[in-house]
């Protein structure tokens, strides 16, 4: 009850409770071409999804730069190799053709993602959320997400502009609530984070 009362008393003049309307992305990136493998057109893909075997469930992917129209390619084969996926696309049969894919994103349509577990979110759902402490202090907005070996880190642009940016680890002890409908994260800042 106290939490609900605190939310009702939020200063609306600061834009609390609503997320800026941004267009929903058309694609979700599941990988990025970081190199080539061999001479038969295999692409070395850095995996940007929790499950590298997701590539084996796809009949086609969309390849292109971020934020631009991507081109559909049929998936011929894939295999996990060390920390990457080696992806073979139909029609990409030699090293010269494959070279044109370097740096591009491997994407799937936004409507086709694998369902997430409870408490998991896509990057586009988190970026732009307002960040509030459990004490009701507005910290700013999530500007980007850093991917570390242990956990994700939310980069928050400081609303007061005196701290620069705040790095918030995406762990249960720190991120108390994600409310996509209200466009906000509630966090408990451990000592040293603010």
N, C-alpha and C positions, 0 to 999 in steps of 0.2 A: 504494500500500500504506500509506504514512504517513497519507494522508487517511482510509482505512478504519479504521486503528488509532485515530486521533484521535476518530472518530465513536463507536467502541466504548467509549471512556473518558469520554464525556460524562456529566456529573452528572445522573442521572435524577431526583434529588429536585427539580430545578428544572422538571420537566415537559418536558424536552427530547425531541424526536423525535416527539411526537404533537400533533396539532392538536385543539383543543377541538371536540367534535362540535356542529356547528351544522346546522340543517336546510338542506338544499339548496334554493335558491330555485326557485320554480315558473316564473318569467319572467326574461328578460334584457332590460334596457332598451336600446333602440337609438336612442331620441330622447326629447326633452321638448318639449312644446308651450309655446312662449315668446310666441306672439302669433297674430294672425289676418292673412289677406291677402285683401283685397277683400270683397265682400258675398255671395259664393256659398258660404261655409262652408269655404274652404281654411284649413288650419292651418299656421302657420309653426312648423317643428320644428327645434330645435337637434339636430344629429346627434351621437349618442354611440357611433357605430360607425366603423370605418375606411373603410367603403365606403358612401357615401350612395346609391348605385344599388341597394343591397340592398332598399330600399323597393319598387322595381319588380319584384322577384322574389316579393313577398308577395301572397297573396290576401286575407289578413286579419291584423289586428294586435289586440292587447289593450291597452286604454287604461284607466289608473287610477292612483291614488297608489301610491307605493312601499310594498311590504309588505302591500298589501291586494288583495282580489280585483279583478281587472281585467275589463272588459267587452269582448267580441269585437266588432270592427267590420270589415266588408268594405272593402278598399282599392279605391276607384274610380279614382284616378290619383295620380301624384306627379310632381314636377319639381324639379330642383335650381335654386335661386335664390340667387345670391351664396354665402354660407356656410351656408345653411339648405336644408331640403327643404320644399316646399309640398305638403302631403298633403291629399287629398280623400277623405273617408270616405263610403260610401253612407249616406244618411239624414241627413247633416249638410249641409244645403243653404242655410243662411243664417247671417248673422253672429251673430245671437242664440244659435242652437244652438251654433255654434263657440265662443262665449265661455265656455261651460261646460267646455271642454277645457283652458283656460289653466292651465299649471302641471303638468298630468298627464303621466305617462310613457307613451310609446309602446313596447310590449313585444312580445316573441315568446316562445313556450313554450321552456323550457330544452332540450327535446328537439329543437328545430328550428334551432339555430344553424348558420351557415355554418362548415364546418370551418376551424380555425385552422392557420396555418403552424407549422412546428417552432419552438419558442422563444416562441410567443405564448400568452397565457393570458387567460381571462376574469377580470374584477375579483373575482368571488366566490371564485375559486380562490386569489388572492393575499392578500386581506384575511384576517387571522387567522393567517397563517404566522409562525412564530418566525424571528427574524433573528439569525444568528450570523456573526461575522467568520471569516476564513480562519484566524486564530490560535486559534479556539475560544472567543472571548468572546461571551456571550449579550447581545444588545442590547435585546431586547424583541419586541413583536409589531407587524405591520403593522396600523395602525388604519384607514387610508383611503388613497386614491390621488388625487393631484392631477394634473390634466391641463393641461400647459403647451404652448406652441407647439412646443418642441423635443422633449421627451420626457416620459414620465410620471414622477412623483416619489412614492415610497412614504413615507408618514408613519409612523414607528415610535415607539411609546410607550416611552420609556426605562425599562428594568428597574430601574436604580439610582435613578431619580427625581431625579438631580442635574443632568441635562442637559435635562429636559423632554421634548422630542421631537426625533427625529433625522430629517432629510430626506435620503432616499437616491434619487439619480437612477437610473431604470431603464435603465441603459446597460450594455453588455457589459463595460466596464472595471471597473464597480463590482459588478454582480450577477453573481457567478461561477457560481452553480448555483441552480436552483429544483427542489426535491424535494417534489412534492405528496404523495407517499406518506408521507414522513417528516414532512410539515407544516413545512418549513423553507426558508429562503433562506440562502445563504452569500454574504457580501459582502466586498469588499476596500475598506475605507474610505480614500478618498483624503484627503490633508491638508485640514483645514477642515470635513469632514463630521461629525466626532464632537465 
